[in-house]
Amino acid sequence: MVVVGSGVEVHVECDEVDGGEGDLRHAVDRVLTGEVGLAGADPRPRRPQARAICLRLLTGTPRTRKQLADALRKREIPDEVAEEVLSRFEEVGLIDDGAFADAWVESRHHGRGLARRALARELRTKGVDAELIEGAVGRLDSEQEEETARELVARKLRSTRGLDRDKRLRRLAGMLARKGYPEGMALRVVRQALQEEGQDTEFLDGEGF
């Protein structure tokens, strides 16, 4: 045991010190900087802090378990405490990655017009399980996806008038591609929209972006 300022007692395991005062000081420094843990330290007092962090982050904004775990890790909450608190939050329904994924798909598809591919990519970055992602994006069928693509093109079409045909194609198709729409669907939707305006779309047959 070593006392380091203000009466703080730091316990250093014997196998952490090879010998000599310099080695002892080095071991203490490693403890104080968090490189190694305090011998016999009880992580349980960090539970209230972990709960408070999670509750604050969940206020008004759903979060995935991974998002909360990352936040706790950033605040240096011990892994065992984080695991305990997150599991308890799941038990009482405060964390529900399945509900998060469903709500995310609903909101981002209708609000931003994102297609299934883009939605799945976003959910993966938030740490949602692959099976939950598949279930959430699976509720969005291809017919609904194509209808949304048509609406997006219709809203964008007016702003492309005055551009030459190729530029209109690239702009409209690029917009759909960025939102995750498959190339075949995007090409079909753009072609039909241009046809309705009287544009010659034969040049689109068999062409990609």
N, C-alpha and C positions, 0 to 999 in steps of 0.2 A: 504494500500500500504506500502511496505517496500523497502528501498533502500539497495541493497547488493553489496558493492564494485564496483568501477569504474562507479558509477552512474547508475547501472542497477536497474530498477524498477521492482519489483515482486509484482503482484496483487494477493492477497489471499482472497478468498471468506470468508465471516463472519462465515458461517456454518462449515468451516474447523478448526476454532479455538474455543476451549471451554473457554479459559480465561487464562490470565497471560502471561508474557514474554516467559516463557519456552514453553508453548503451541504454541505461535506465531512462535518462532524459529523452532519448530518441523514442523509446517505447511510449512514454507519457505523451509526447508530442503527437504521436500517431493516434492515441486515444482521443486527445482533445480536438484534433482536426477531423475526427470521424473515420479515419482510415481503418481503425479497428474499434470494436465495441467495448463498452465498460463491462468488466467481468461481473456477472450476477445482476446486471441492470434489469429492472422490471419494465417492460414496454407498456404495461397496461395503463399507466397514467396518461398516455397519449391518446387513448380512446376518445375522450371528450373532444379533443382537438380534431381528431379525424372525423368524428361525426359532424362537428361544426363546419368543417371545410366542405363536406359532402352536401350538407343541408343548404349552405350558402350557394353552392354551385347549382343545386337543383331548383332553387327558388325562381320560378317563372320560366325555366328552360330545362326541358328533359335532357339527360345526359346518359351516355352508355357507361357500362361498367369500366371499360378500358379508359374512357376519358377521366373518370373519377380516380381510377387507379393511378393514372399518370400524374394527376394533380397531387395526390397524396405522396407519391414518390418524390415529386419536386419539392414538397414541403418536408421531406425526410422523415415521413411517418414509417415506422418499422413495418416490414412486409407482413408479419404475422398479425399486427394490429389492423392494417389495411384490409387484409383478407377477411378478418373477423367482422369488421364494420361493413364492408361491401356485401358479404354474404347475408348479414342481418338485414341490410337495406333491401336486398333481393327478396328475402323471405316476406317482408311486409309490403312489398310492391312499390317501394320507392325507386328501385332500379328494375327496369323491364326492357331488355334489349329488343324483344320481339315487338312490343308495343311501340318502342322508339322507331324501329325500322318501318312499321306500317304507317305511322304518322309522318315519317320523313318522306316516304314515297308519295303519299297523298299530297302533302304540302308542296314538295319540290316539283312534282309533275304538273299539278294544276297551277301553281304559282309561277314556276320558271319554265315549264314546258320540257323538263328533262325526260329523256327516254330511259328505258330500263338499263341499258349499258352504263350510262352516266350515273344513274341512281345507285347501281350496285357498286360502282367504283367509289362513290362518296361514302357509302356505308362501310365498305372495307377499311377506308382510312380512319373510320371512327371505331374500329375494332369489333364490329358486329360479326357474329358467327356466320359462316357461309350458308348454313342451312336456314337460318333466320332471314338472311338476305334473299335467298332463293324464294322463300315463301312470301316475302313482302313484295318483291318485284313481280312475282308470278300473278299477283292479283291485278296487275296492269296488263291486259291482253293486247295483242297486236292491233286489233281494230281500234281500240281506244288510243293506242300509241300513234297510229296513222292519222286518226282524226285530229289529234293534237298537233301533229306535224303540219296538216293542212291549215289549221288555224294560225300557226306560226308563220307559214309562208304567206297566207293572205294578209296578215298584218304588215309583213315586211315588203310585200310586193309593190305597194304604192311608192315607197321610197326609192325603189330601183328603176322606176320609169325615167326614161331619158338616157339610161345607160345602154350600151350596145348589148346584144344578146348574150355573148360569152361572159361579159362582166356580170350580168344579171344571174346567169347560171352559177357562176363561181360564188357570188355573194350569198345567194339563197341556199345553195347546197352546203357551203361552208358553215352557215349559221346552223343548219340542221346537224351537220357532222359534229360541231362543237357541243351540241346538246345530247350527243350519243345515239343519234338515229342511224340505223343500218344504211349502207350506201344504196342498196337496191330500192329501199323504201323512199329514201330522200330523193333519188333520181326520178322515181315515178311521180311523187307528189309535185316536184318542181315542174316536171314536164306537163302535167295536167293543168297546173296553174297558168303556165305560159300559153298553153293551147287555148284556154278560156279567154285569154287576151288577144287571140288571133296570131300568136307567134308561131313561126315554123319550128317544129320540134323534131323533125325527122333526124336532124343532126345528133340527137340524143340517143338514138337507137344503139344499144350495145356499148355505149361509152360510159366510162366511170368519171370520177371527179378529177 
